[in-house]
Amino acid sequence: MRGTKPVTDLRKVFDDLVRFETVLWNTVDARLRRDHDFTLGGLNVLMVVDATAGCRVHDIARALAITVGGTSQAVDRLEKADLLARRPNPEDRRSSIVELTPTGRTILDAARATFDDELERHLRAPLSADTLAQLAGALDTVRRATTTPSEPFGTAP
């Protein structure tokens, strides 16, 4: 054990972190469902596709720290809803490139504005700029501590 703090303090930090993430996720997801009939999970996929040139299912899985199988199912659902499209990967015939459709772009732009509004409300509003920067730094540090090149973002069991 590092330092002199008892393990129970670490458990409280863990509980606070997990509970906050759960409440934040559920709150943002509920608003996205209400305002856009869309989920936060779907928005996360669209944002990764938008930010990743030549995006493949594997790229989405790595970015979101989820399985390739789960990612493929999510992409299938979003493709069926005409939000994403797959095209052959000219550099690797075994994979496809995933792209936003025009409908996907419209949903992404609208839902991302709502997402940003909720983040402002639940993160920026209650925290000073310094505290928010410290929180971001601390989360980055612990996230990197659970990440290795072969196991991105702590996906190891």
Phi and psi in radians as a Rosetta constraint file:
Dihedral C 1 N 2 CA 2 C 2 CIRCULARHARMONIC -1.503 0.35
Dihedral N 2 CA 2 C 2 N 3 CIRCULARHARMONIC 2.518 0.35
Dihedral C 2 N 3 CA 3 C 3 CIRCULARHARMONIC 1.165 0.35
Dihedral N 3 CA 3 C 3 N 4 CIRCULARHARMONIC -2.809 0.35
Dihedral C 3 N 4 CA 4 C 4 CIRCULARHARMONIC -1.959 0.35
Dihedral N 4 CA 4 C 4 N 5 CIRCULARHARMONIC 0.005 0.35
Dihedral C 4 N 5 CA 5 C 5 CIRCULARHARMONIC -1.307 0.35
Dihedral N 5 CA 5 C 5 N 6 CIRCULARHARMONIC 2.372 0.35
Dihedral C 5 N 6 CA 6 C 6 CIRCULARHARMONIC -1.191 0.35
Dihedral N 6 CA 6 C 6 N 7 CIRCULARHARMONIC 2.754 0.35
Dihedral C 6 N 7 CA 7 C 7 CIRCULARHARMONIC -1.051 0.35
Dihedral N 7 CA 7 C 7 N 8 CIRCULARHARMONIC -0.453 0.35
Dihedral C 7 N 8 CA 8 C 8 CIRCULARHARMONIC -1.080 0.35
Dihedral N 8 CA 8 C 8 N 9 CIRCULARHARMONIC -0.564 0.35
Dihedral C 8 N 9 CA 9 C 9 CIRCULARHARMONIC -1.135 0.35
Dihedral N 9 CA 9 C 9 N 10 CIRCULARHARMONIC -0.664 0.35
Dihedral C 9 N 10 CA 10 C 10 CIRCULARHARMONIC -1.139 0.35
Dihedral N 10 CA 10 C 10 N 11 CIRCULARHARMONIC -0.650 0.35
Dihedral C 10 N 11 CA 11 C 11 CIRCULARHARMONIC -1.122 0.35
Dihedral N 11 CA 11 C 11 N 12 CIRCULARHARMONIC -0.671 0.35
Dihedral C 11 N 12 CA 12 C 12 CIRCULARHARMONIC -1.140 0.35
Dihedral N 12 CA 12 C 12 N 13 CIRCULARHARMONIC -0.752 0.35
Dihedral C 12 N 13 CA 13 C 13 CIRCULARHARMONIC -1.026 0.35
Dihedral N 13 CA 13 C 13 N 14 CIRCULARHARMONIC -0.809 0.35
Dihedral C 13 N 14 CA 14 C 14 CIRCULARHARMONIC -1.029 0.35
Dihedral N 14 CA 14 C 14 N 15 CIRCULARHARMONIC -0.887 0.35
Dihedral C 14 N 15 CA 15 C 15 CIRCULARHARMONIC -1.027 0.35
Dihedral N 15 CA 15 C 15 N 16 CIRCULARHARMONIC -0.799 0.35
Dihedral C 15 N 16 CA 16 C 16 CIRCULARHARMONIC -1.074 0.35
Dihedral N 16 CA 16 C 16 N 17 CIRCULARHARMONIC -0.753 0.35
Dihedral C 16 N 17 CA 17 C 17 CIRCULARHARMONIC -1.115 0.35
Dihedral N 17 CA 17 C 17 N 18 CIRCULARHARMONIC -0.843 0.35
Dihedral C 17 N 18 CA 18 C 18 CIRCULARHARMONIC -1.155 0.35
Dihedral N 18 CA 18 C 18 N 19 CIRCULARHARMONIC -0.772 0.35
Dihedral C 18 N 19 CA 19 C 19 CIRCULARHARMONIC -1.125 0.35
Dihedral N 19 CA 19 C 19 N 20 CIRCULARHARMONIC -0.741 0.35
Dihedral C 19 N 20 CA 20 C 20 CIRCULARHARMONIC -1.086 0.35
Dihedral N 20 CA 20 C 20 N 21 CIRCULARHARMONIC -0.786 0.35
Dihedral C 20 N 21 CA 21 C 21 CIRCULARHARMONIC -1.058 0.35
Dihedral N 21 CA 21 C 21 N 22 CIRCULARHARMONIC -0.736 0.35
Dihedral C 21 N 22 CA 22 C 22 CIRCULARHARMONIC -1.121 0.35
Dihedral N 22 CA 22 C 22 N 23 CIRCULARHARMONIC -0.821 0.35
Dihedral C 22 N 23 CA 23 C 23 CIRCULARHARMONIC -1.122 0.35
Dihedral N 23 CA 23 C 23 N 24 CIRCULARHARMONIC -0.775 0.35
Dihedral C 23 N 24 CA 24 C 24 CIRCULARHARMONIC -1.077 0.35
Dihedral N 24 CA 24 C 24 N 25 CIRCULARHARMONIC -0.837 0.35
Dihedral C 24 N 25 CA 25 C 25 CIRCULARHARMONIC -1.009 0.35
Dihedral N 25 CA 25 C 25 N 26 CIRCULARHARMONIC -0.879 0.35
Dihedral C 25 N 26 CA 26 C 26 CIRCULARHARMONIC -1.100 0.35
Dihedral N 26 CA 26 C 26 N 27 CIRCULARHARMONIC -0.673 0.35
Dihedral C 26 N 27 CA 27 C 27 CIRCULARHARMONIC -1.152 0.35
Dihedral N 27 CA 27 C 27 N 28 CIRCULARHARMONIC -0.836 0.35
Dihedral C 27 N 28 CA 28 C 28 CIRCULARHARMONIC -1.147 0.35
Dihedral N 28 CA 28 C 28 N 29 CIRCULARHARMONIC -0.762 0.35
Dihedral C 28 N 29 CA 29 C 29 CIRCULARHARMONIC -1.065 0.35
Dihedral N 29 CA 29 C 29 N 30 CIRCULARHARMONIC -0.743 0.35
Dihedral C 29 N 30 CA 30 C 30 CIRCULARHARMONIC -1.085 0.35
Dihedral N 30 CA 30 C 30 N 31 CIRCULARHARMONIC -0.725 0.35
Dihedral C 30 N 31 CA 31 C 31 CIRCULARHARMONIC -1.177 0.35
Dihedral N 31 CA 31 C 31 N 32 CIRCULARHARMONIC -0.727 0.35
Dihedral C 31 N 32 CA 32 C 32 CIRCULARHARMONIC -1.097 0.35
Dihedral N 32 CA 32 C 32 N 33 CIRCULARHARMONIC -0.709 0.35
Dihedral C 32 N 33 CA 33 C 33 CIRCULARHARMONIC -1.113 0.35
Dihedral N 33 CA 33 C 33 N 34 CIRCULARHARMONIC -0.771 0.35
Dihedral C 33 N 34 CA 34 C 34 CIRCULARHARMONIC -1.158 0.35
Dihedral N 34 CA 34 C 34 N 35 CIRCULARHARMONIC -0.843 0.35
Dihedral C 34 N 35 CA 35 C 35 CIRCULARHARMONIC -1.467 0.35
Dihedral N 35 CA 35 C 35 N 36 CIRCULARHARMONIC -0.479 0.35
Dihedral C 35 N 36 CA 36 C 36 CIRCULARHARMONIC -2.294 0.35
Dihedral N 36 CA 36 C 36 N 37 CIRCULARHARMONIC 0.008 0.35
Dihedral C 36 N 37 CA 37 C 37 CIRCULARHARMONIC 0.897 0.35
Dihedral N 37 CA 37 C 37 N 38 CIRCULARHARMONIC 0.795 0.35
Dihedral C 37 N 38 CA 38 C 38 CIRCULARHARMONIC -2.501 0.35
Dihedral N 38 CA 38 C 38 N 39 CIRCULARHARMONIC 2.708 0.35
Dihedral C 38 N 39 CA 39 C 39 CIRCULARHARMONIC -1.810 0.35
Dihedral N 39 CA 39 C 39 N 40 CIRCULARHARMONIC 2.775 0.35
Dihedral C 39 N 40 CA 40 C 40 CIRCULARHARMONIC -1.153 0.35
Dihedral N 40 CA 40 C 40 N 41 CIRCULARHARMONIC -0.638 0.35
Dihedral C 40 N 41 CA 41 C 41 CIRCULARHARMONIC -1.052 0.35
Dihedral N 41 CA 41 C 41 N 42 CIRCULARHARMONIC -0.771 0.35
Dihedral C 41 N 42 CA 42 C 42 CIRCULARHARMONIC -1.125 0.35
Dihedral N 42 CA 42 C 42 N 43 CIRCULARHARMONIC -0.701 0.35
Dihedral C 42 N 43 CA 43 C 43 CIRCULARHARMONIC -1.095 0.35
Dihedral N 43 CA 43 C 43 N 44 CIRCULARHARMONIC -0.724 0.35
Dihedral C 43 N 44 CA 44 C 44 CIRCULARHARMONIC -1.000 0.35
Dihedral N 44 CA 44 C 44 N 45 CIRCULARHARMONIC -0.755 0.35
Dihedral C 44 N 45 CA 45 C 45 CIRCULARHARMONIC -1.104 0.35
Dihedral N 45 CA 45 C 45 N 46 CIRCULARHARMONIC -0.831 0.35
Dihedral C 45 N 46 CA 46 C 46 CIRCULARHARMONIC -1.056 0.35
Dihedral N 46 CA 46 C 46 N 47 CIRCULARHARMONIC -0.686 0.35
Dihedral C 46 N 47 CA 47 C 47 CIRCULARHARMONIC -1.154 0.35
Dihedral N 47 CA 47 C 47 N 48 CIRCULARHARMONIC -0.658 0.35
Dihedral C 47 N 48 CA 48 C 48 CIRCULARHARMONIC -1.158 0.35
Dihedral N 48 CA 48 C 48 N 49 CIRCULARHARMONIC -0.791 0.35
Dihedral C 48 N 49 CA 49 C 49 CIRCULARHARMONIC -1.032 0.35
Dihedral N 49 CA 49 C 49 N 50 CIRCULARHARMONIC -0.771 0.35
Dihedral C 49 N 50 CA 50 C 50 CIRCULARHARMONIC -1.088 0.35
Dihedral N 50 CA 50 C 50 N 51 CIRCULARHARMONIC -0.628 0.35
Dihedral C 50 N 51 CA 51 C 51 CIRCULARHARMONIC -1.547 0.35
Dihedral N 51 CA 51 C 51 N 52 CIRCULARHARMONIC -0.135 0.35
Dihedral C 51 N 52 CA 52 C 52 CIRCULARHARMONIC -2.066 0.35
Dihedral N 52 CA 52 C 52 N 53 CIRCULARHARMONIC 1.895 0.35
Dihedral C 52 N 53 CA 53 C 53 CIRCULARHARMONIC -1.132 0.35
Dihedral N 53 CA 53 C 53 N 54 CIRCULARHARMONIC 2.376 0.35
Dihedral C 53 N 54 CA 54 C 54 CIRCULARHARMONIC 1.088 0.35
Dihedral N 54 CA 54 C 54 N 55 CIRCULARHARMONIC 0.663 0.35
Dihedral C 54 N 55 CA 55 C 55 CIRCULARHARMONIC -1.101 0.35
Dihedral N 55 CA 55 C 55 N 56 CIRCULARHARMONIC 2.328 0.35
Dihedral C 55 N 56 CA 56 C 56 CIRCULARHARMONIC -2.042 0.35
Dihedral N 56 CA 56 C 56 N 57 CIRCULARHARMONIC 2.855 0.35
Dihedral C 56 N 57 CA 57 C 57 CIRCULARHARMONIC -0.956 0.35
Dihedral N 57 CA 57 C 57 N 58 CIRCULARHARMONIC -0.724 0.35
Dihedral C 57 N 58 CA 58 C 58 CIRCULARHARMONIC -1.029 0.35
Dihedral N 58 CA 58 C 58 N 59 CIRCULARHARMONIC -0.675 0.35
Dihedral C 58 N 59 CA 59 C 59 CIRCULARHARMONIC -1.119 0.35
Dihedral N 59 CA 59 C 59 N 60 CIRCULARHARMONIC -0.699 0.35
Dihedral C 59 N 60 CA 60 C 60 CIRCULARHARMONIC -1.146 0.35
Dihedral N 60 CA 60 C 60 N 61 CIRCULARHARMONIC -0.803 0.35
Dihedral C 60 N 61 CA 61 C 61 CIRCULARHARMONIC -1.017 0.35
Dihedral N 61 CA 61 C 61 N 62 CIRCULARHARMONIC -0.790 0.35
Dihedral C 61 N 62 CA 62 C 62 CIRCULARHARMONIC -1.115 0.35
Dihedral N 62 CA 62 C 62 N 63 CIRCULARHARMONIC -0.778 0.35
Dihedral C 62 N 63 CA 63 C 63 CIRCULARHARMONIC -1.123 0.35
Dihedral N 63 CA 63 C 63 N 64 CIRCULARHARMONIC -0.630 0.35
Dihedral C 63 N 64 CA 64 C 64 CIRCULARHARMONIC -1.712 0.35
Dihedral N 64 CA 64 C 64 N 65 CIRCULARHARMONIC -0.026 0.35
Dihedral C 64 N 65 CA 65 C 65 CIRCULARHARMONIC 0.986 0.35
Dihedral N 65 CA 65 C 65 N 66 CIRCULARHARMONIC 0.805 0.35
Dihedral C 65 N 66 CA 66 C 66 CIRCULARHARMONIC -2.215 0.35
Dihedral N 66 CA 66 C 66 N 67 CIRCULARHARMONIC 2.960 0.35
Dihedral C 66 N 67 CA 67 C 67 CIRCULARHARMONIC -1.251 0.35
Dihedral N 67 CA 67 C 67 N 68 CIRCULARHARMONIC 2.713 0.35
Dihedral C 67 N 68 CA 68 C 68 CIRCULARHARMONIC -1.124 0.35
Dihedral N 68 CA 68 C 68 N 69 CIRCULARHARMONIC -0.667 0.35
Dihedral C 68 N 69 CA 69 C 69 CIRCULARHARMONIC -1.082 0.35
Dihedral N 69 CA 69 C 69 N 70 CIRCULARHARMONIC -0.807 0.35
Dihedral C 69 N 70 CA 70 C 70 CIRCULARHARMONIC -1.121 0.35
Dihedral N 70 CA 70 C 70 N 71 CIRCULARHARMONIC -0.661 0.35
Dihedral C 70 N 71 CA 71 C 71 CIRCULARHARMONIC -1.145 0.35
Dihedral N 71 CA 71 C 71 N 72 CIRCULARHARMONIC -0.763 0.35
Dihedral C 71 N 72 CA 72 C 72 CIRCULARHARMONIC -1.056 0.35
Dihedral N 72 CA 72 C 72 N 73 CIRCULARHARMONIC -0.712 0.35
Dihedral C 72 N 73 CA 73 C 73 CIRCULARHARMONIC -1.124 0.35
Dihedral N 73 CA 73 C 73 N 74 CIRCULARHARMONIC -0.723 0.35
Dihedral C 73 N 74 CA 74 C 74 CIRCULARHARMONIC -1.105 0.35
Dihedral N 74 CA 74 C 74 N 75 CIRCULARHARMONIC -0.768 0.35
Dihedral C 74 N 75 CA 75 C 75 CIRCULARHARMONIC -1.105 0.35
Dihedral N 75 CA 75 C 75 N 76 CIRCULARHARMONIC -0.707 0.35
Dihedral C 75 N 76 CA 76 C 76 CIRCULARHARMONIC -1.003 0.35
Dihedral N 76 CA 76 C 76 N 77 CIRCULARHARMONIC -0.810 0.35
Dihedral C 76 N 77 CA 77 C 77 CIRCULARHARMONIC -1.104 0.35
Dihedral N 77 CA 77 C 77 N 78 CIRCULARHARMONIC -0.748 0.35
Dihedral C 77 N 78 CA 78 C 78 CIRCULARHARMONIC -1.230 0.35
Dihedral N 78 CA 78 C 78 N 79 CIRCULARHARMONIC -0.537 0.35
Dihedral C 78 N 79 CA 79 C 79 CIRCULARHARMONIC -1.217 0.35
Dihedral N 79 CA 79 C 79 N 80 CIRCULARHARMONIC -0.737 0.35
Dihedral C 79 N 80 CA 80 C 80 CIRCULARHARMONIC -1.084 0.35
Dihedral N 80 CA 80 C 80 N 81 CIRCULARHARMONIC -0.561 0.35
Dihedral C 80 N 81 CA 81 C 81 CIRCULARHARMONIC -1.465 0.35
Dihedral N 81 CA 81 C 81 N 82 CIRCULARHARMONIC 0.095 0.35
Dihedral C 81 N 82 CA 82 C 82 CIRCULARHARMONIC 1.094 0.35
Dihedral N 82 CA 82 C 82 N 83 CIRCULARHARMONIC 0.593 0.35
Dihedral C 82 N 83 CA 83 C 83 CIRCULARHARMONIC -1.780 0.35
Dihedral N 83 CA 83 C 83 N 84 CIRCULARHARMONIC -0.454 0.35
Dihedral C 83 N 84 CA 84 C 84 CIRCULARHARMONIC -2.272 0.35
Dihedral N 84 CA 84 C 84 N 85 CIRCULARHARMONIC 2.728 0.35
Dihedral C 84 N 85 CA 85 C 85 CIRCULARHARMONIC -2.379 0.35
Dihedral N 85 CA 85 C 85 N 86 CIRCULARHARMONIC 2.573 0.35
Dihedral C 85 N 86 CA 86 C 86 CIRCULARHARMONIC -1.886 0.35
Dihedral N 86 CA 86 C 86 N 87 CIRCULARHARMONIC 2.500 0.35
Dihedral C 86 N 87 CA 87 C 87 CIRCULARHARMONIC -2.364 0.35
Dihedral N 87 CA 87 C 87 N 88 CIRCULARHARMONIC 2.726 0.35
Dihedral C 87 N 88 CA 88 C 88 CIRCULARHARMONIC -1.030 0.35
Dihedral N 88 CA 88 C 88 N 89 CIRCULARHARMONIC 2.490 0.35
Dihedral C 88 N 89 CA 89 C 89 CIRCULARHARMONIC -1.485 0.35
Dihedral N 89 CA 89 C 89 N 90 CIRCULARHARMONIC 1.996 0.35
Dihedral C 89 N 90 CA 90 C 90 CIRCULARHARMONIC -1.156 0.35
Dihedral N 90 CA 90 C 90 N 91 CIRCULARHARMONIC -0.317 0.35
Dihedral C 90 N 91 CA 91 C 91 CIRCULARHARMONIC -1.680 0.35
Dihedral N 91 CA 91 C 91 N 92 CIRCULARHARMONIC -0.248 0.35
Dihedral C 91 N 92 CA 92 C 92 CIRCULARHARMONIC -2.673 0.35
Dihedral N 92 CA 92 C 92 N 93 CIRCULARHARMONIC 1.800 0.35
Dihedral C 92 N 93 CA 93 C 93 CIRCULARHARMONIC -1.136 0.35
Dihedral N 93 CA 93 C 93 N 94 CIRCULARHARMONIC -0.242 0.35
Dihedral C 93 N 94 CA 94 C 94 CIRCULARHARMONIC -1.420 0.35
Dihedral N 94 CA 94 C 94 N 95 CIRCULARHARMONIC -0.231 0.35
Dihedral C 94 N 95 CA 95 C 95 CIRCULARHARMONIC -2.217 0.35
Dihedral N 95 CA 95 C 95 N 96 CIRCULARHARMONIC 2.920 0.35
Dihedral C 95 N 96 CA 96 C 96 CIRCULARHARMONIC -2.062 0.35
Dihedral N 96 CA 96 C 96 N 97 CIRCULARHARMONIC 2.728 0.35
Dihedral C 96 N 97 CA 97 C 97 CIRCULARHARMONIC -1.630 0.35
Dihedral N 97 CA 97 C 97 N 98 CIRCULARHARMONIC 2.345 0.35
Dihedral C 97 N 98 CA 98 C 98 CIRCULARHARMONIC -1.830 0.35
Dihedral N 98 CA 98 C 98 N 99 CIRCULARHARMONIC 2.262 0.35
Dihedral C 98 N 99 CA 99 C 99 CIRCULARHARMONIC -2.328 0.35
Dihedral N 99 CA 99 C 99 N 100 CIRCULARHARMONIC 2.707 0.35
Dihedral C 99 N 100 CA 100 C 100 CIRCULARHARMONIC -1.264 0.35
Dihedral N 100 CA 100 C 100 N 101 CIRCULARHARMONIC 2.475 0.35
Dihedral C 100 N 101 CA 101 C 101 CIRCULARHARMONIC -1.536 0.35
Dihedral N 101 CA 101 C 101 N 102 CIRCULARHARMONIC 2.968 0.35
Dihedral C 101 N 102 CA 102 C 102 CIRCULARHARMONIC -0.996 0.35
Dihedral N 102 CA 102 C 102 N 103 CIRCULARHARMONIC -0.684 0.35
Dihedral C 102 N 103 CA 103 C 103 CIRCULARHARMONIC -1.140 0.35
Dihedral N 103 CA 103 C 103 N 104 CIRCULARHARMONIC -0.704 0.35
Dihedral C 103 N 104 CA 104 C 104 CIRCULARHARMONIC -1.072 0.35
Dihedral N 104 CA 104 C 104 N 105 CIRCULARHARMONIC -0.699 0.35
Dihedral C 104 N 105 CA 105 C 105 CIRCULARHARMONIC -1.099 0.35
Dihedral N 105 CA 105 C 105 N 106 CIRCULARHARMONIC -0.747 0.35
Dihedral C 105 N 106 CA 106 C 106 CIRCULARHARMONIC -1.086 0.35
Dihedral N 106 CA 106 C 106 N 107 CIRCULARHARMONIC -0.839 0.35
Dihedral C 106 N 107 CA 107 C 107 CIRCULARHARMONIC -1.097 0.35
Dihedral N 107 CA 107 C 107 N 108 CIRCULARHARMONIC -0.777 0.35
Dihedral C 107 N 108 CA 108 C 108 CIRCULARHARMONIC -1.012 0.35
Dihedral N 108 CA 108 C 108 N 109 CIRCULARHARMONIC -0.850 0.35
Dihedral C 108 N 109 CA 109 C 109 CIRCULARHARMONIC -1.081 0.35
Dihedral N 109 CA 109 C 109 N 110 CIRCULARHARMONIC -0.772 0.35
Dihedral C 109 N 110 CA 110 C 110 CIRCULARHARMONIC -1.215 0.35
Dihedral N 110 CA 110 C 110 N 111 CIRCULARHARMONIC -0.811 0.35
Dihedral C 110 N 111 CA 111 C 111 CIRCULARHARMONIC -1.198 0.35
Dihedral N 111 CA 111 C 111 N 112 CIRCULARHARMONIC -0.613 0.35
Dihedral C 111 N 112 CA 112 C 112 CIRCULARHARMONIC -1.142 0.35
Dihedral N 112 CA 112 C 112 N 113 CIRCULARHARMONIC -0.624 0.35
Dihedral C 112 N 113 CA 113 C 113 CIRCULARHARMONIC -1.107 0.35
Dihedral N 113 CA 113 C 113 N 114 CIRCULARHARMONIC -0.726 0.35
Dihedral C 113 N 114 CA 114 C 114 CIRCULARHARMONIC -1.136 0.35
Dihedral N 114 CA 114 C 114 N 115 CIRCULARHARMONIC -0.775 0.35
Dihedral C 114 N 115 CA 115 C 115 CIRCULARHARMONIC -0.989 0.35
Dihedral N 115 CA 115 C 115 N 116 CIRCULARHARMONIC -0.857 0.35
Dihedral C 115 N 116 CA 116 C 116 CIRCULARHARMONIC -1.066 0.35
Dihedral N 116 CA 116 C 116 N 117 CIRCULARHARMONIC -0.686 0.35
Dihedral C 116 N 117 CA 117 C 117 CIRCULARHARMONIC -1.076 0.35
Dihedral N 117 CA 117 C 117 N 118 CIRCULARHARMONIC -0.753 0.35
Dihedral C 117 N 118 CA 118 C 118 CIRCULARHARMONIC -1.163 0.35
Dihedral N 118 CA 118 C 118 N 119 CIRCULARHARMONIC -0.683 0.35
Dihedral C 118 N 119 CA 119 C 119 CIRCULARHARMONIC -1.125 0.35
Dihedral N 119 CA 119 C 119 N 120 CIRCULARHARMONIC -0.688 0.35
Dihedral C 119 N 120 CA 120 C 120 CIRCULARHARMONIC -1.036 0.35
Dihedral N 120 CA 120 C 120 N 121 CIRCULARHARMONIC -0.795 0.35
Dihedral C 120 N 121 CA 121 C 121 CIRCULARHARMONIC -1.170 0.35
Dihedral N 121 CA 121 C 121 N 122 CIRCULARHARMONIC -0.692 0.35
Dihedral C 121 N 122 CA 122 C 122 CIRCULARHARMONIC -1.730 0.35
Dihedral N 122 CA 122 C 122 N 123 CIRCULARHARMONIC -0.251 0.35
Dihedral C 122 N 123 CA 123 C 123 CIRCULARHARMONIC -2.071 0.35
Dihedral N 123 CA 123 C 123 N 124 CIRCULARHARMONIC -0.927 0.35
Dihedral C 123 N 124 CA 124 C 124 CIRCULARHARMONIC -1.300 0.35
Dihedral N 124 CA 124 C 124 N 125 CIRCULARHARMONIC -0.731 0.35
Dihedral C 124 N 125 CA 125 C 125 CIRCULARHARMONIC -1.058 0.35
Dihedral N 125 CA 125 C 125 N 126 CIRCULARHARMONIC -0.793 0.35
Dihedral C 125 N 126 CA 126 C 126 CIRCULARHARMONIC -1.443 0.35
Dihedral N 126 CA 126 C 126 N 127 CIRCULARHARMONIC -0.161 0.35
Dihedral C 126 N 127 CA 127 C 127 CIRCULARHARMONIC -2.057 0.35
Dihedral N 127 CA 127 C 127 N 128 CIRCULARHARMONIC 2.519 0.35
Dihedral C 127 N 128 CA 128 C 128 CIRCULARHARMONIC -1.216 0.35
Dihedral N 128 CA 128 C 128 N 129 CIRCULARHARMONIC 2.852 0.35
Dihedral C 128 N 129 CA 129 C 129 CIRCULARHARMONIC -1.027 0.35
Dihedral N 129 CA 129 C 129 N 130 CIRCULARHARMONIC -0.720 0.35
Dihedral C 129 N 130 CA 130 C 130 CIRCULARHARMONIC -1.133 0.35
Dihedral N 130 CA 130 C 130 N 131 CIRCULARHARMONIC -0.763 0.35
Dihedral C 130 N 131 CA 131 C 131 CIRCULARHARMONIC -1.149 0.35
Dihedral N 131 CA 131 C 131 N 132 CIRCULARHARMONIC -0.719 0.35
Dihedral C 131 N 132 CA 132 C 132 CIRCULARHARMONIC -1.096 0.35
Dihedral N 132 CA 132 C 132 N 133 CIRCULARHARMONIC -0.717 0.35
Dihedral C 132 N 133 CA 133 C 133 CIRCULARHARMONIC -1.122 0.35
Dihedral N 133 CA 133 C 133 N 134 CIRCULARHARMONIC -0.695 0.35
Dihedral C 133 N 134 CA 134 C 134 CIRCULARHARMONIC -1.137 0.35
Dihedral N 134 CA 134 C 134 N 135 CIRCULARHARMONIC -0.740 0.35
Dihedral C 134 N 135 CA 135 C 135 CIRCULARHARMONIC -1.076 0.35
Dihedral N 135 CA 135 C 135 N 136 CIRCULARHARMONIC -0.812 0.35
Dihedral C 135 N 136 CA 136 C 136 CIRCULARHARMONIC -1.041 0.35
Dihedral N 136 CA 136 C 136 N 137 CIRCULARHARMONIC -0.750 0.35
Dihedral C 136 N 137 CA 137 C 137 CIRCULARHARMONIC -1.130 0.35
Dihedral N 137 CA 137 C 137 N 138 CIRCULARHARMONIC -0.751 0.35
Dihedral C 137 N 138 CA 138 C 138 CIRCULARHARMONIC -1.144 0.35
Dihedral N 138 CA 138 C 138 N 139 CIRCULARHARMONIC -0.758 0.35
Dihedral C 138 N 139 CA 139 C 139 CIRCULARHARMONIC -1.113 0.35
Dihedral N 139 CA 139 C 139 N 140 CIRCULARHARMONIC -0.701 0.35
Dihedral C 139 N 140 CA 140 C 140 CIRCULARHARMONIC -1.072 0.35
Dihedral N 140 CA 140 C 140 N 141 CIRCULARHARMONIC -0.738 0.35
Dihedral C 140 N 141 CA 141 C 141 CIRCULARHARMONIC -1.096 0.35
Dihedral N 141 CA 141 C 141 N 142 CIRCULARHARMONIC -0.857 0.35
Dihedral C 141 N 142 CA 142 C 142 CIRCULARHARMONIC -1.246 0.35
Dihedral N 142 CA 142 C 142 N 143 CIRCULARHARMONIC -0.562 0.35
Dihedral C 142 N 143 CA 143 C 143 CIRCULARHARMONIC -1.152 0.35
Dihedral N 143 CA 143 C 143 N 144 CIRCULARHARMONIC -0.761 0.35
Dihedral C 143 N 144 CA 144 C 144 CIRCULARHARMONIC -1.122 0.35
Dihedral N 144 CA 144 C 144 N 145 CIRCULARHARMONIC -0.564 0.35
Dihedral C 144 N 145 CA 145 C 145 CIRCULARHARMONIC -1.173 0.35
Dihedral N 145 CA 145 C 145 N 146 CIRCULARHARMONIC -0.380 0.35
Dihedral C 145 N 146 CA 146 C 146 CIRCULARHARMONIC -1.756 0.35
Dihedral N 146 CA 146 C 146 N 147 CIRCULARHARMONIC 0.131 0.35
Dihedral C 146 N 147 CA 147 C 147 CIRCULARHARMONIC -1.978 0.35
Dihedral N 147 CA 147 C 147 N 148 CIRCULARHARMONIC 2.389 0.35
Dihedral C 147 N 148 CA 148 C 148 CIRCULARHARMONIC -2.226 0.35
Dihedral N 148 CA 148 C 148 N 149 CIRCULARHARMONIC 2.836 0.35
Dihedral C 148 N 149 CA 149 C 149 CIRCULARHARMONIC -0.986 0.35
Dihedral N 149 CA 149 C 149 N 150 CIRCULARHARMONIC -0.600 0.35
Dihedral C 149 N 150 CA 150 C 150 CIRCULARHARMONIC -1.493 0.35
Dihedral N 150 CA 150 C 150 N 151 CIRCULARHARMONIC -0.304 0.35
Dihedral C 150 N 151 CA 151 C 151 CIRCULARHARMONIC -2.259 0.35
Dihedral N 151 CA 151 C 151 N 152 CIRCULARHARMONIC 1.402 0.35
Dihedral C 151 N 152 CA 152 C 152 CIRCULARHARMONIC -1.092 0.35
Dihedral N 152 CA 152 C 152 N 153 CIRCULARHARMONIC 2.420 0.35
Dihedral C 152 N 153 CA 153 C 153 CIRCULARHARMONIC 0.961 0.35
Dihedral N 153 CA 153 C 153 N 154 CIRCULARHARMONIC 0.621 0.35
Dihedral C 153 N 154 CA 154 C 154 CIRCULARHARMONIC 1.180 0.35
Dihedral N 154 CA 154 C 154 N 155 CIRCULARHARMONIC 0.614 0.35
Dihedral C 154 N 155 CA 155 C 155 CIRCULARHARMONIC -1.410 0.35
Dihedral N 155 CA 155 C 155 N 156 CIRCULARHARMONIC -0.070 0.35
Dihedral C 155 N 156 CA 156 C 156 CIRCULARHARMONIC -1.179 0.35
Dihedral N 156 CA 156 C 156 N 157 CIRCULARHARMONIC 2.547 0.35
